[in-house]
């Protein structure tokens, strides 16, 4: 049942739209306050009364029934309690019948949402700085698909620019095919680092790099063959990491894909009188909107990120006809996207309002002394994501060897839990917060971590293996701990919707921790298998529903649940 809609329909407020009223009803953080609450503060302006008076009057006119069993007015809030047994029956039936689709919806049916995420650079290592965009975007992709949207995952590869001229120069000067085939991205990175060291001694190398990049743009056969080879090597290697993180894409159309799609955009800017010349460069003046100019072409005629992003937005609208297009890119690019969206608006693209920059904080790694590890591709001091995952797997295996040395398939369990810990760690706070990774923190089996949630799910699997089939529990009166857990399970569909609306996978991680905590309290305080028959059957059903919900929550983050831990 949609309790919020049910409550709003029973409330008699003629001057307030029912949908708006439904949206005001919340789930209180403390269940002692009730199951649902209507804060009356936003109604005060419309009804011209104090929130407390509004709550008192609404309480007086509200008739309780066998669905909503109580209604109380407390300090400007109207607090409601639902029929516990009815909620329990309804929730358990929903979870157990819908199984891996519990929490899903068709609200996005017929709508397309493009999500631009990860966007790694070709021929450069996949480092920890790419983790947030990859897992935030990957989780949003799963969440929107779960809600019935046609989600299009786009990996806008960084495969354009002078760095490829540098790489071709370095390869021709110091590289060879055999070494690159064998070393892959690591060998290409070594060549890139060497180029920068040599160019500091001999700046004329930069002229050569620009010449090689110009040859790529002009379609030179040899340069393009090398460029495409570097690109295929990169994708081959990063796809292993994407597979480990359960990340998928529908398109790898990177910056170079828009090479022949920029001119129509430049022509349109010219036609609409938006393009101005400044010191030989072509710009769109945005001073009226308190922004610096958006640079479209350099004085030498070279295109920029903005040029390609404008072309990409136009292509995506034409090709996918999206309802929304999300850009999961770090907050340092806030100004860039404000400029892009404003330029498209000035071009008369009414769909510019459907473009959203999903910004996030930076990721860093702490060493064993708690100091931040500095990173620079040019200097060759990057923290590779593959190394982070491998180290998480190794440390997780050490913990398993210490706590459960006889565990079956422990190497695979360590991999699942280690990878889950890294993903959960990256998604465990609001996306805008900077993250400093510590292996000890993310691999803690008792803190607010991925391993804690996975361990809870594995514990439930053990209970269900020992408990057998779920029998009849009709007429069972649930206790407070069972009700708290049932009430939390009932909110999972709303949690998924909130994560989509706020573009925050963090809602799912926080929810998974809450449910795990409630289950563990229930598990330690109440017998399951040794309880009397109806209590046992109810608790097994509750355990099964909790496992389904936790598994679904973790799958929306890209995290698996091991059979045993």
PyMOL commands that set and color helices and strands:
alter all, ss='L'
color gray80, all
select helices_A, chain A and resi 3-10+18-24+31-33+41-47+51-61+84-101+128-146+162-174+177-183+185-201+204-217+221-244+255-258+262-271+287-289+305-320+331-346+350-354+385-403+410-427+439-442+450-467+480-490+492-502+506-525+533-555
alter helices_A, ss='H'
color red, helices_A
select strands_A, chain A and resi 25-26+36-39+68-74+77-82+112-116+150-154+275-278+281-284+294-297+324-328+355-358+363-365+435-437
alter strands_A, ss='S'
color yellow, strands_A
deselect
rebuild
show_as cartoon
